[in-house]
Amino acid sequence: MSIGDFDFGFLFGEQEVFNTEPPPETPEPPTETDEPQGMFARPITDKKIKLLTEYQECKNNKANTRWAFGVWRKWREERNKLSSNTGEFILEFSAMDATCMDYWLQRFVVEVCNQKGNEYTPKSLYYLMCGLLRHLRDIEIFGMNLLDHNDDRFARTRKVLDARIKSLVAQGMGTTVRQADPILPEQEDILWEKGVLGQNFVISLKNTVFFYACKVFGLRGCDEHRQLTVQNWV
């Protein structure tokens, strides 16, 4: 690809993708439409409480939770296909007690792979467990904390997770830092000469603003660009 076909995407560098599904719709913020009665508002409904908690939940956490549970569900389906041979059937989370959950999570940590059949990086493996923990909270299972060292019921799961992560690191997985290559001054000059950067056309002006926001302010993700205001840098 020539410099005239410049793609600003590489400025963001490679990022590990945890969820390829479209992001979930963001619920509208709850509005207070009821007139207060005396000192307090009218009795609130379960629907309004749910809207309030969903609105305040981080979008990235919601996406990670959906991804983690989707991976677990797929693994569970494949594992249960072998139940006729092994005699072991994996229950839904809601039907498991702590002993049962600890047993299957140990096997999940060791056996899980991505869609290409490759092992997950240590970071991804840890994010999987974080997502499963949030899923338990979403289905209102609050008494089981997989990653809390004070919860001895999942000590074996944490031990297996720690050993698995160390094994992956020893294999060199997840040890390479991904980062974008810098643009040299000579390359920047070419962008101006080719009209990719400029002030005379809408596209080139937009490219210029984007380019210098990355260069001067160190912005990377799209959200950072959208949230940039004068107040952020005063």
MDAnalysis code that builds the backbone (N, CA, C; Angstrom):
import MDAnalysis as mda
import numpy as np

u = mda.Universe.empty(702, n_residues=234, atom_resindex=np.repeat(np.arange(234), 3), trajectory=True)
u.add_TopologyAttr("name", ["N", "CA", "C"] * 234)
u.add_TopologyAttr("resid", np.arange(1, 235))
u.add_TopologyAttr("resname", ["MET", "SER", "ILE", "GLY", "ASP", "PHE", "ASP", "PHE", "GLY", "PHE", "LEU", "PHE", "GLY", "GLU", "GLN", "GLU", "VAL", "PHE", "ASN", "THR", "GLU", "PRO", "PRO", "PRO", "GLU", "THR", "PRO", "GLU", "PRO", "PRO", "THR", "GLU", "THR", "ASP", "GLU", "PRO", "GLN", "GLY", "MET", "PHE", "ALA", "ARG", "PRO", "ILE", "THR", "ASP", "LYS", "LYS", "ILE", "LYS", "LEU", "LEU", "THR", "GLU", "TYR", "GLN", "GLU", "CYS", "LYS", "ASN", "ASN", "LYS", "ALA", "ASN", "THR", "ARG", "TRP", "ALA", "PHE", "GLY", "VAL", "TRP", "ARG", "LYS", "TRP", "ARG", "GLU", "GLU", "ARG", "ASN", "LYS", "LEU", "SER", "SER", "ASN", "THR", "GLY", "GLU", "PHE", "ILE", "LEU", "GLU", "PHE", "SER", "ALA", "MET", "ASP", "ALA", "THR", "CYS", "MET", "ASP", "TYR", "TRP", "LEU", "GLN", "ARG", "PHE", "VAL", "VAL", "GLU", "VAL", "CYS", "ASN", "GLN", "LYS", "GLY", "ASN", "GLU", "TYR", "THR", "PRO", "LYS", "SER", "LEU", "TYR", "TYR", "LEU", "MET", "CYS", "GLY", "LEU", "LEU", "ARG", "HIS", "LEU", "ARG", "ASP", "ILE", "GLU", "ILE", "PHE", "GLY", "MET", "ASN", "LEU", "LEU", "ASP", "HIS", "ASN", "ASP", "ASP", "ARG", "PHE", "ALA", "ARG", "THR", "ARG", "LYS", "VAL", "LEU", "ASP", "ALA", "ARG", "ILE", "LYS", "SER", "LEU", "VAL", "ALA", "GLN", "GLY", "MET", "GLY", "THR", "THR", "VAL", "ARG", "GLN", "ALA", "ASP", "PRO", "ILE", "LEU", "PRO", "GLU", "GLN", "GLU", "ASP", "ILE", "LEU", "TRP", "GLU", "LYS", "GLY", "VAL", "LEU", "GLY", "GLN", "ASN", "PHE", "VAL", "ILE", "SER", "LEU", "LYS", "ASN", "THR", "VAL", "PHE", "PHE", "TYR", "ALA", "CYS", "LYS", "VAL", "PHE", "GLY", "LEU", "ARG", "GLY", "CYS", "ASP", "GLU", "HIS", "ARG", "GLN", "LEU", "THR", "VAL", "GLN", "ASN", "TRP", "VAL"])
u.atoms.positions = np.array([
    [0.847, -1.186, 0.000],
    [0.000, 0.000, 0.000],
    [0.879, 1.230, 0.000],
    [0.586, 2.173, -0.874],
    [1.392, 3.378, -0.988],
    [1.041, 4.343, 0.124],
    [1.893, 5.337, 0.318],
    [1.644, 6.314, 1.367],
    [0.396, 7.118, 1.064],
    [0.018, 7.195, -0.224],
    [-1.201, 7.913, -0.590],
    [-2.449, 7.217, -0.124],
    [-2.313, 5.918, 0.150],
    [-3.448, 5.147, 0.661],
    [-3.360, 5.004, 2.164],
    [-2.783, 5.987, 2.793],
    [-2.485, 5.951, 4.217],
    [-3.706, 5.577, 5.040],
    [-3.516, 4.616, 5.929],
    [-4.570, 4.146, 6.822],
    [-4.171, 4.482, 8.245],
    [-4.961, 5.321, 8.904],
    [-4.607, 5.752, 10.246],
    [-4.806, 4.667, 11.277],
    [-5.378, 3.538, 10.882],
    [-5.648, 2.481, 11.844],
    [-4.424, 1.976, 12.553],
    [-3.266, 1.987, 11.859],
    [-2.082, 1.413, 12.497],
    [-1.590, 2.255, 13.660],
    [-2.059, 3.517, 13.769],
    [-1.646, 4.348, 14.884],
    [-2.119, 3.774, 16.214],
    [-3.189, 2.980, 16.154],
    [-3.703, 2.405, 17.384],
    [-2.922, 1.169, 17.790],
    [-2.130, 0.594, 16.887],
    [-1.418, -0.632, 17.184],
    [-2.367, -1.803, 17.227],
    [-1.802, -2.997, 17.423],
    [-2.632, -4.190, 17.525],
    [-3.227, -4.267, 18.916],
    [-4.478, -4.635, 18.979],
    [-5.127, -4.818, 20.253],
    [-5.816, -6.155, 20.249],
    [-5.766, -6.825, 21.376],
    [-6.405, -8.128, 21.477],
    [-7.901, -7.936, 21.525],
    [-8.616, -8.650, 20.687],
    [-10.060, -8.509, 20.605],
    [-10.700, -9.574, 21.478],
    [-11.500, -9.151, 22.438],
    [-12.128, -10.083, 23.345],
    [-13.549, -10.420, 22.934],
    [-14.156, -9.590, 22.103],
    [-15.543, -9.838, 21.742],
    [-15.787, -9.353, 20.337],
    [-16.196, -10.247, 19.435],
    [-16.428, -9.878, 18.058],
    [-17.894, -9.586, 17.792],
    [-18.761, -9.737, 18.778],
    [-20.157, -9.444, 18.593],
    [-20.368, -7.938, 18.661],
    [-21.465, -7.438, 18.047],
    [-21.738, -6.013, 18.175],
    [-21.969, -5.646, 19.621],
    [-21.538, -4.459, 20.037],
    [-21.687, -4.082, 21.442],
    [-23.153, -4.036, 21.840],
    [-23.443, -4.382, 23.084],
    [-24.830, -4.351, 23.526],
    [-25.380, -2.936, 23.535],
    [-26.675, -2.813, 23.330],
    [-27.282, -1.499, 23.347],
    [-27.189, -0.909, 24.750],
    [-26.829, 0.360, 24.797],
    [-26.709, 1.031, 26.085],
    [-28.077, 1.498, 26.542],
    [-28.517, 1.062, 27.706],
    [-29.844, 1.480, 28.166],
    [-29.888, 2.970, 28.420],
    [-31.031, 3.555, 28.202],
    [-31.196, 4.968, 28.478],
    [-31.112, 5.200, 29.975],
    [-30.537, 6.339, 30.381],
    [-30.453, 6.615, 31.818],
    [-31.839, 6.721, 32.418],
    [-32.014, 6.174, 33.619],
    [-33.328, 6.249, 34.249],
    [-33.714, 7.688, 34.528],
    [-34.944, 8.018, 34.327],
    [-35.427, 9.375, 34.557],
    [-36.391, 9.378, 35.728],
    [-36.377, 10.454, 36.445],
    [-37.275, 10.590, 37.589],
    [-38.541, 11.298, 37.125],
    [-39.597, 10.521, 36.908],
    [-40.847, 11.091, 36.429],
    [-41.899, 11.163, 37.540],
    [-41.643, 10.482, 38.620],
    [-42.626, 10.454, 39.700],
    [-42.399, 11.626, 40.651],
    [-43.481, 12.270, 41.000],
    [-43.397, 13.349, 41.973],
    [-43.127, 12.761, 43.355],
    [-42.267, 13.397, 44.142],
    [-41.988, 12.868, 45.476],
    [-43.203, 12.982, 46.389],
    [-43.279, 12.066, 47.329],
    [-44.323, 12.105, 48.346],
    [-43.668, 12.486, 49.666],
    [-43.855, 13.711, 50.085],
    [-43.230, 14.152, 51.313],
    [-41.721, 14.180, 51.175],
    [-41.041, 13.530, 52.120],
    [-39.575, 13.528, 52.117],
    [-39.001, 12.605, 51.052],
    [-39.739, 11.583, 50.615],
    [-39.172, 10.546, 49.766],
    [-39.935, 10.434, 48.448],
    [-39.284, 9.818, 47.458],
    [-39.924, 9.587, 46.165],
    [-40.920, 8.437, 46.289],
    [-41.694, 8.254, 45.228],
    [-42.640, 7.140, 45.197],
    [-41.874, 5.820, 45.214],
    [-42.495, 4.737, 45.655],
    [-41.813, 3.435, 45.657],
    [-41.284, 3.082, 44.271],
    [-40.036, 2.680, 44.208],
    [-39.400, 2.392, 42.924],
    [-39.678, 0.950, 42.504],
    [-39.712, 0.730, 41.194],
    [-39.997, -0.610, 40.668],
    [-38.702, -1.359, 40.408],
    [-38.811, -2.679, 40.274],
    [-37.640, -3.499, 39.938],
    [-37.053, -3.073, 38.605],
    [-37.916, -2.684, 37.659],
    [-37.446, -2.273, 36.333],
    [-36.544, -1.056, 36.426],
    [-36.913, -0.080, 37.262],
    [-36.101, 1.127, 37.398],
    [-34.770, 0.825, 38.088],
    [-34.794, -0.073, 39.062],
    [-33.544, -0.457, 39.723],
    [-32.607, -1.131, 38.724],
    [-33.156, -2.013, 37.877],
    [-32.351, -2.696, 36.860],
    [-31.773, -1.699, 35.865],
    [-32.603, -0.727, 35.427],
    [-32.117, 0.293, 34.488],
    [-30.984, 1.110, 35.100],
    [-31.124, 1.443, 36.372],
    [-30.091, 2.238, 37.043],
    [-28.767, 1.496, 37.092],
    [-28.787, 0.215, 37.491],
    [-27.547, -0.551, 37.600],
    [-26.940, -0.827, 36.231],
    [-27.769, -1.100, 35.215],
    [-27.255, -1.367, 33.875],
    [-26.642, -0.121, 33.267],
    [-27.220, 1.033, 33.518],
    [-26.710, 2.274, 32.960],
    [-25.333, 2.614, 33.522],
    [-25.118, 2.279, 34.795],
    [-23.849, 2.612, 35.430],
    [-22.762, 1.582, 35.165],
    [-23.114, 0.434, 34.587],
    [-22.117, -0.608, 34.346],
    [-21.240, -0.259, 33.159],
    [-19.946, -0.481, 33.292],
    [-18.975, -0.173, 32.243],
    [-19.258, -1.016, 30.991],
    [-19.249, -0.363, 29.812],
    [-19.508, -1.077, 28.560],
    [-18.475, -2.173, 28.334],
    [-17.219, -1.886, 28.615],
    [-16.161, -2.883, 28.398],
    [-16.364, -4.101, 29.290],
    [-16.792, -3.856, 30.529],
    [-17.048, -4.981, 31.430],
    [-18.204, -5.838, 30.935],
    [-19.240, -5.195, 30.411],
    [-20.384, -5.945, 29.894],
    [-19.972, -6.796, 28.701],
    [-19.151, -6.209, 27.822],
    [-18.691, -6.954, 26.644],
    [-17.812, -8.124, 27.066],
    [-16.928, -7.890, 28.042],
    [-16.046, -8.954, 28.522],
    [-16.835, -10.072, 29.187],
    [-17.887, -9.709, 29.920],
    [-18.720, -10.710, 30.582],
    [-19.427, -11.580, 29.548],
    [-19.976, -10.960, 28.510],
    [-20.653, -11.717, 27.458],
    [-19.679, -12.642, 26.743],
    [-18.482, -12.136, 26.474],
    [-17.459, -12.953, 25.799],
    [-17.058, -14.142, 26.658],
    [-16.781, -13.897, 27.944],
    [-16.320, -14.961, 28.837],
    [-17.381, -16.050, 28.988],
    [-18.626, -15.631, 29.199],
    [-19.677, -16.635, 29.367],
    [-19.937, -17.375, 28.055],
    [-19.782, -16.677, 26.915],
    [-19.937, -17.345, 25.626],
    [-18.893, -18.430, 25.421],
    [-17.644, -18.158, 25.847],
    [-16.579, -19.155, 25.746],
    [-16.885, -20.336, 26.664],
    [-17.290, -20.036, 27.901],
    [-17.656, -21.102, 28.841],
    [-18.784, -21.952, 28.283],
    [-19.821, -21.327, 27.758],
    [-20.987, -22.047, 27.242],
    [-20.603, -22.976, 26.096],
    [-19.726, -22.468, 25.200],
    [-19.281, -23.292, 24.074],
    [-18.467, -24.475, 24.572],
    [-17.575, -24.231, 25.520],
    [-16.769, -25.317, 26.086],
    [-17.667, -26.348, 26.772],
    [-18.649, -25.852, 27.521],
    [-19.575, -26.752, 28.223],
    [-20.350, -27.622, 27.237],
    [-20.806, -27.022, 26.136],
    [-21.537, -27.788, 25.127],
    [-20.674, -28.897, 24.540],
    [-19.421, -28.563, 24.199],
    [-18.517, -29.568, 23.627],
    [-18.197, -30.649, 24.645],
    [-18.007, -30.246, 25.906],
    [-17.684, -31.219, 26.962],
    [-18.845, -32.170, 27.203],
    [-20.067, -31.621, 27.164],
    [-21.250, -32.455, 27.429],
    [-21.537, -33.438, 26.306],
    [-21.003, -33.160, 25.109],
    [-21.158, -34.122, 24.019],
    [-20.412, -35.423, 24.323],
    [-19.405, -35.299, 25.201],
    [-18.621, -36.477, 25.570],
    [-19.169, -37.161, 26.820],
    [-20.285, -36.642, 27.333],
    [-20.801, -37.164, 28.603],
    [-21.187, -38.638, 28.523],
    [-21.583, -39.099, 27.317],
    [-21.950, -40.512, 27.188],
    [-20.749, -41.424, 27.402],
    [-19.549, -40.882, 27.102],
    [-18.326, -41.673, 27.282],
    [-17.742, -41.516, 28.688],
    [-17.810, -40.289, 29.193],
    [-17.181, -40.004, 30.481],
    [-18.134, -40.170, 31.662],
    [-19.438, -40.065, 31.399],
    [-20.406, -40.128, 32.486],
    [-20.484, -38.859, 33.296],
    [-19.803, -37.788, 32.838],
    [-19.807, -36.516, 33.553],
    [-20.594, -35.484, 32.745],
    [-21.536, -34.847, 33.386],
    [-22.356, -33.835, 32.728],
    [-22.228, -32.520, 33.489],
    [-21.932, -31.446, 32.752],
    [-21.713, -30.145, 33.383],
    [-23.039, -29.409, 33.522],
    [-23.382, -29.036, 34.729],
    [-24.621, -28.326, 35.005],
    [-24.487, -26.850, 34.648],
    [-25.620, -26.165, 34.631],
    [-25.606, -24.713, 34.531],
    [-25.006, -24.142, 35.814],
    [-24.426, -22.936, 35.709],
    [-23.858, -22.300, 36.898],
    [-24.883, -22.219, 38.032],
    [-26.112, -21.857, 37.670],
    [-27.134, -21.654, 38.695],
    [-27.462, -22.925, 39.469],
    [-27.114, -24.099, 38.907],
    [-27.414, -25.378, 39.570],
    [-26.214, -25.957, 40.294],
    [-25.068, -25.303, 40.228],
    [-23.850, -25.824, 40.841],
    [-23.689, -25.345, 42.275],
    [-23.138, -26.206, 43.101],
    [-22.650, -25.734, 44.390],
    [-21.164, -25.404, 44.230],
    [-20.535, -24.929, 45.296],
    [-19.154, -24.475, 45.201],
    [-18.204, -25.614, 44.825],
    [-18.422, -26.801, 45.373],
    [-17.547, -27.944, 45.082],
    [-17.613, -28.323, 43.613],
    [-18.825, -28.363, 43.079],
    [-19.017, -28.707, 41.668],
    [-18.396, -27.647, 40.764],
    [-18.608, -26.375, 41.082],
    [-18.080, -25.288, 40.267],
    [-16.557, -25.285, 40.278],
    [-15.977, -25.496, 41.442],
    [-14.518, -25.543, 41.555],
    [-13.951, -26.672, 40.702],
    [-14.615, -27.823, 40.712],
    [-14.179, -28.991, 39.940],
    [-14.134, -28.671, 38.448],
    [-15.203, -28.063, 37.925],
    [-15.270, -27.821, 36.484],
    [-14.437, -26.618, 36.044],
    [-14.297, -25.640, 36.903],
    [-13.465, -24.495, 36.536],
    [-12.000, -24.900, 36.377],
    [-11.528, -25.831, 37.183],
    [-10.154, -26.307, 37.029],
    [-9.943, -26.885, 35.636],
    [-10.903, -27.663, 35.173],
    [-10.787, -28.292, 33.855],
    [-10.954, -27.275, 32.735],
    [-11.832, -26.309, 32.959],
    [-12.030, -25.243, 31.980],
    [-10.739, -24.459, 31.758],
    [-10.062, -24.095, 32.843],
    [-8.828, -23.303, 32.757],
    [-7.771, -24.008, 31.913],
    [-7.681, -25.316, 32.030],
    [-6.640, -26.072, 31.324],
    [-7.046, -26.376, 29.882],
    [-8.323, -26.616, 29.645],
    [-8.766, -27.099, 28.343],
    [-9.177, -25.997, 27.366],
    [-9.538, -24.819, 27.849],
    [-10.142, -23.808, 26.988],
    [-9.162, -23.314, 25.912],
    [-9.691, -23.124, 24.705],
    [-8.925, -22.590, 23.571],
    [-9.800, -21.589, 22.836],
    [-9.165, -20.768, 21.987],
    [-9.939, -19.811, 21.208],
    [-10.542, -20.490, 19.983],
    [-11.211, -19.708, 19.130],
    [-11.924, -20.271, 17.988],
    [-11.001, -20.949, 16.988],
    [-9.748, -20.551, 16.973],
    [-8.782, -21.163, 16.062],
    [-8.120, -22.398, 16.662],
    [-8.499, -22.744, 17.876],
    [-7.908, -23.903, 18.534],
    [-6.596, -23.607, 19.218],
    [-6.248, -22.320, 19.337],
    [-4.990, -21.937, 19.990],
    [-5.232, -21.600, 21.461],
    [-4.203, -21.744, 22.257],
    [-4.326, -21.422, 23.676],
    [-4.455, -19.917, 23.864],
    [-5.219, -19.525, 24.864],
    [-5.350, -18.115, 25.196],
    [-4.070, -17.612, 25.864],
    [-3.818, -16.317, 25.711],
    [-2.689, -15.710, 26.411],
    [-3.001, -15.648, 27.904],
    [-1.990, -15.495, 28.747],
    [-2.253, -15.397, 30.189],
    [-3.254, -14.294, 30.539],
    [-3.118, -13.143, 29.878],
    [-4.032, -12.036, 30.167],
    [-5.464, -12.401, 29.798],
    [-5.640, -13.016, 28.632],
    [-6.979, -13.409, 28.195],
    [-7.580, -14.446, 29.133],
    [-6.749, -15.364, 29.599],
    [-7.228, -16.401, 30.511],
    [-7.724, -15.782, 31.815],
    [-6.977, -14.811, 32.304],
    [-7.405, -14.123, 33.529],
    [-8.688, -13.335, 33.288],
    [-8.789, -12.669, 32.124],
    [-10.009, -11.930, 31.796],
    [-11.216, -12.858, 31.674],
    [-10.983, -14.076, 31.213],
    [-12.065, -15.061, 31.161],
    [-12.636, -15.314, 32.556],
    [-11.748, -15.507, 33.503],
    [-12.191, -15.783, 34.866],
    [-12.892, -14.561, 35.469],
    [-12.380, -13.368, 35.179],
    [-13.046, -12.150, 35.666],
    [-14.446, -12.035, 35.076],
    [-14.572, -12.350, 33.793],
    [-15.874, -12.284, 33.141],
    [-16.850, -13.288, 33.721],
    [-16.368, -14.496, 34.027],
    [-17.242, -15.506, 34.632],
    [-17.686, -15.077, 36.030],
    [-16.790, -14.441, 36.758],
    [-17.154, -13.952, 38.089],
    [-18.246, -12.885, 37.980],
    [-18.122, -11.975, 37.001],
    [-19.169, -10.969, 36.815],
    [-20.483, -11.616, 36.367],
    [-20.383, -12.680, 35.562],
    [-21.601, -13.376, 35.144],
    [-22.336, -13.957, 36.352],
    [-21.591, -14.507, 37.287],
    [-22.213, -15.030, 38.505],
    [-22.961, -13.918, 39.246],
    [-22.359, -12.731, 39.269],
    [-23.038, -11.605, 39.921],
    [-24.294, -11.223, 39.142],
    [-24.217, -11.288, 37.816],
    [-25.376, -10.929, 36.988],
    [-26.557, -11.862, 37.221],
    [-26.268, -13.142, 37.496],
    [-27.363, -14.089, 37.747],
    [-27.618, -14.221, 39.253],
    [-27.088, -13.232, 39.987],
    [-27.354, -13.078, 41.425],
    [-26.835, -14.240, 42.262],
    [-25.646, -14.737, 41.884],
    [-24.924, -15.681, 42.740],
    [-23.788, -14.891, 43.374],
    [-24.004, -14.433, 44.594],
    [-23.062, -13.520, 45.236],
    [-22.149, -14.203, 46.255],
    [-22.448, -15.434, 46.612],
    [-21.696, -16.081, 47.680],
    [-20.482, -16.854, 47.219],
    [-20.149, -16.773, 45.923],
    [-19.007, -17.515, 45.400],
    [-18.058, -16.545, 44.700],
    [-16.865, -16.401, 45.238],
    [-15.876, -15.500, 44.649],
    [-14.672, -16.314, 44.189],
    [-14.597, -16.552, 42.893],
    [-13.570, -17.428, 42.334],
    [-12.163, -16.912, 42.583],
    [-11.997, -15.598, 42.608],
    [-10.663, -15.006, 42.644],
    [-10.290, -14.432, 44.007],
    [-11.159, -14.617, 44.989],
    [-10.885, -14.113, 46.334],
    [-10.075, -15.148, 47.107],
    [-8.879, -14.771, 47.516],
    [-8.004, -15.710, 48.224],
    [-8.541, -16.080, 49.605],
    [-9.557, -15.371, 50.060],
    [-10.170, -15.726, 51.339],
    [-11.256, -16.784, 51.175],
    [-11.619, -17.076, 49.928],
    [-12.632, -18.094, 49.679],
    [-11.920, -19.414, 49.388],
    [-11.752, -20.231, 50.410],
    [-10.990, -21.475, 50.288],
    [-11.671, -22.503, 49.383],
    [-12.958, -22.330, 49.122],
    [-13.668, -23.306, 48.292],
    [-13.136, -23.342, 46.858],
    [-12.502, -22.243, 46.409],
    [-11.974, -22.173, 45.046],
    [-10.450, -22.090, 45.035],
    [-9.833, -22.570, 46.124],
    [-8.372, -22.536, 46.217],
    [-7.731, -23.366, 45.111],
    [-8.309, -24.518, 44.783],
    [-7.748, -25.365, 43.735],
    [-7.862, -24.699, 42.361],
    [-8.989, -24.041, 42.115],
    [-9.153, -23.329, 40.842],
    [-8.091, -22.247, 40.689],
    [-7.859, -21.481, 41.742],
    [-6.849, -20.424, 41.679],
    [-5.453, -21.007, 41.522],
    [-5.204, -22.136, 42.166],
    [-3.889, -22.785, 42.045],
    [-3.655, -23.266, 40.621],
    [-4.693, -23.864, 40.013],
    [-4.577, -24.333, 38.632],
    [-4.428, -23.145, 37.686],
    [-5.182, -22.071, 37.920],
    [-5.079, -20.868, 37.088],
    [-3.682, -20.283, 37.156],
    [-3.123, -20.199, 38.368],
    [-1.775, -19.665, 38.531],
    [-0.748, -20.536, 37.811],
    [-0.881, -21.846, 37.941],
    [0.056, -22.760, 37.281],
    [-0.075, -22.675, 35.766],
    [-1.319, -22.545, 35.286],
    [-1.550, -22.455, 33.846],
    [-0.955, -21.177, 33.277],
    [-1.124, -20.082, 33.969],
    [-0.566, -18.804, 33.514],
    [0.958, -18.872, 33.478],
    [1.559, -19.447, 34.519],
    [3.026, -19.570, 34.549],
    [3.517, -20.456, 33.408],
    [2.771, -21.509, 33.100],
    [3.142, -22.399, 32.007],
    [3.102, -21.677, 30.663],
    [2.058, -20.859, 30.460],
    [1.927, -20.112, 29.206],
    [3.027, -19.062, 29.068],
    [3.349, -18.402, 30.177],
    [4.429, -17.407, 30.149],
    [5.761, -18.075, 29.830],
    [5.970, -19.257, 30.388],
    [7.207, -19.992, 30.122],
    [7.329, -20.367, 28.649],
    [6.183, -20.519, 27.975],
    [6.177, -20.817, 26.552],
    [6.351, -19.559, 25.697],
    [6.404, -18.406, 26.363],
    [6.587, -17.146, 25.647],
    [5.298, -16.489, 25.211],
    [4.155, -17.004, 25.659],
    [2.871, -16.427, 25.258],
    [2.552, -15.204, 26.105],
    [2.161, -14.134, 25.418],
    [1.756, -12.918, 26.119],
    [2.905, -12.096, 26.649],
    [4.130, -12.426, 26.260],
    [5.280, -11.674, 26.766],
    [5.737, -10.587, 25.804],
    [5.183, -10.588, 24.581],
    [5.565, -9.579, 23.595],
    [4.660, -8.369, 23.736],
    [5.262, -7.205, 23.920],
    [4.496, -5.960, 24.036],
    [4.159, -5.465, 22.642],
    [2.868, -5.297, 22.376],
    [2.437, -4.819, 21.075],
    [2.350, -3.302, 21.090],
    [2.901, -2.667, 20.092],
    [2.822, -1.224, 20.020],
    [2.931, -0.772, 18.565],
    [2.405, 0.401, 18.304],
    [2.434, 0.932, 16.946],
    [3.823, 1.468, 16.625],
    [4.236, 1.333, 15.373],
    [5.500, 1.908, 14.942],
    [5.359, 3.424, 14.816],
    [6.383, 4.185, 15.223],
    [6.293, 5.646, 15.119],
    [6.374, 6.097, 13.666],
    [5.791, 7.256, 13.377],
    [5.888, 7.868, 12.048],
    [7.079, 8.813, 12.049],
    [7.994, 8.599, 11.134],
    [9.191, 9.432, 11.037],
    [8.854, 10.786, 10.423],
    [9.659, 11.826, 10.709],
    [9.408, 13.151, 10.111],
    [9.337, 13.098, 8.586],
    [10.176, 12.258, 7.973],
    [10.155, 12.151, 6.515],
    [8.822, 11.601, 6.019],
    [8.253, 10.637, 6.750],
    [6.958, 10.074, 6.377],
    [5.845, 11.095, 6.555],
    [5.944, 11.911, 7.603],
    [4.950, 12.955, 7.818],
    [4.983, 13.972, 6.682],
    [6.183, 14.314, 6.221],
    [6.310, 15.243, 5.090],
    [5.630, 14.682, 3.845],
    [5.786, 13.393, 3.613],
    [5.161, 12.752, 2.446],
    [3.645, 12.825, 2.548],
    [3.110, 12.657, 3.763],
    [1.658, 12.744, 3.957],
    [1.146, 14.126, 3.567],
    [1.910, 15.164, 3.889],
    [1.521, 16.513, 3.485],
    [1.632, 16.681, 1.971],
    [2.721, 16.177, 1.391],
    [2.929, 16.312, -0.052],
    [1.860, 15.584, -0.857],
    [1.414, 14.429, -0.365],
    [0.413, 13.630, -1.079],
    [-1.013, 14.135, -0.845],
    [-1.177, 15.091, 0.051],
    [-2.508, 15.621, 0.314],
    [-3.314, 14.814, 1.306],
    [-2.689, 13.797, 1.897],
    [-3.385, 13.035, 2.933],
    [-3.640, 13.928, 4.140],
    [-2.665, 14.769, 4.468],
    [-2.821, 15.808, 5.478],
    [-2.899, 17.150, 4.759],
    [-3.721, 18.024, 5.271],
    [-3.862, 19.335, 4.637],
    [-4.986, 20.122, 5.258],
    [-5.242, 21.320, 4.686],
    [-6.260, 22.208, 5.229],
    [-7.289, 22.629, 4.180],
    [-7.148, 22.145, 2.937],
    [-7.980, 22.647, 1.847],
    [-9.215, 21.798, 1.571],
    [-9.247, 20.570, 2.076],
    [-10.377, 19.682, 1.828],
    [-10.852, 19.071, 3.143],
    [-12.120, 18.695, 3.160],
    [-12.703, 18.183, 4.392],
    [-11.974, 16.933, 4.870],
    [-11.728, 15.975, 3.961],
    [-11.095, 14.714, 4.347],
    [-9.682, 14.945, 4.861],
    [-8.899, 15.748, 4.135],
    [-7.518, 15.985, 4.561],
    [-7.460, 16.756, 5.877],
    [-8.410, 17.690, 6.073],
    [-8.448, 18.431, 7.330],
    [-8.804, 17.503, 8.490],
    [-9.756, 16.603, 8.242],
    [-10.136, 15.640, 9.279],
    [-8.957, 14.723, 9.604],
    [-8.239, 14.281, 8.568],
    [-7.054, 13.445, 8.794],
    [-6.008, 14.181, 9.612],
    [-5.858, 15.482, 9.323],
    [-4.845, 16.280, 10.021],
    [-5.178, 16.410, 11.508],
    [-6.457, 16.695, 11.786],
    [-6.881, 16.819, 13.194],
    [-6.665, 15.498, 13.920],
    [-7.059, 14.402, 13.270],
    [-6.889, 13.083, 13.874],
    [-5.410, 12.776, 14.118],
    [-4.587, 13.031, 13.108],
    [-3.163, 12.723, 13.185],
    [-2.497, 13.473, 14.330],
    [-2.768, 14.791, 14.436],
    [-2.086, 15.570, 15.458],
    [-2.683, 15.355, 16.850],
    [-3.933, 14.932, 16.923],
    [-4.479, 14.546, 18.228],
    [-3.749, 13.317, 18.756],
    [-3.427, 12.392, 17.830],
    [-2.641, 11.215, 18.222],
    [-1.217, 11.612, 18.592],
    [-0.628, 12.450, 17.766],
    [0.790, 12.789, 17.925],
    [1.041, 13.672, 19.148],
    [0.209, 14.687, 19.340],
    [0.457, 15.670, 20.394],
    [-0.088, 15.194, 21.744],
    [-1.310, 14.625, 21.722],
    [-1.959, 14.253, 22.983],
    [-1.810, 12.781, 23.325],
    [-1.257, 11.997, 22.403],
    [-1.062, 10.576, 22.671],
    [-2.360, 9.783, 22.718],
    [-3.382, 10.237, 21.994],
    [-4.660, 9.524, 21.984],
    [-4.548, 8.286, 21.115],
    [-5.322, 7.247, 21.494],
    [-5.295, 5.998, 20.734],
    [-6.704, 5.538, 20.370],
    [-7.492, 5.166, 21.363],
    [-8.825, 4.643, 21.095],
    [-9.775, 5.710, 20.589],
    [-10.802, 5.278, 19.865],
    [-11.792, 6.212, 19.324],
    [-12.494, 6.975, 20.437],
    [-12.759, 6.295, 21.560],
    [-13.439, 6.963, 22.670],
    [-12.630, 8.141, 23.186],
    [-11.307, 8.014, 23.191],
    [-10.458, 9.103, 23.665],
    [-10.588, 10.319, 22.765],
    [-10.713, 10.097, 21.457],
    [-10.887, 11.209, 20.520],
    [-12.239, 11.877, 20.712],
    [-13.283, 11.077, 20.913],
    [-14.621, 11.642, 21.078],
    [-14.741, 12.449, 22.357],
    [-14.003, 12.048, 23.389],
    [-14.112, 12.704, 24.684],
    [-13.154, 13.879, 24.844],
    [-12.339, 14.139, 23.831],
    [-11.362, 15.236, 23.919],
    [-12.067, 16.589, 23.923],
    [-11.816, 17.379, 24.944],
    [-12.346, 18.727, 25.034],
    [-11.238, 19.678, 25.475],
    [-11.500, 20.947, 25.327],
    [-10.509, 21.956, 25.755],
    [-10.240, 21.829, 27.238],
    [-11.288, 21.540, 28.010],
    [-11.129, 21.449, 29.471],
    [-10.169, 20.326, 29.872],
    [-10.057, 19.269, 29.035],
    [-9.164, 18.171, 29.381],
    [-7.705, 18.597, 29.421],
    [-7.374, 19.670, 28.731],
    [-5.964, 20.009, 28.551],
    [-5.616, 21.405, 29.040],
    [-6.570, 22.041, 29.721],
    [-6.290, 23.374, 30.281],
    [-5.470, 23.229, 31.562],
])
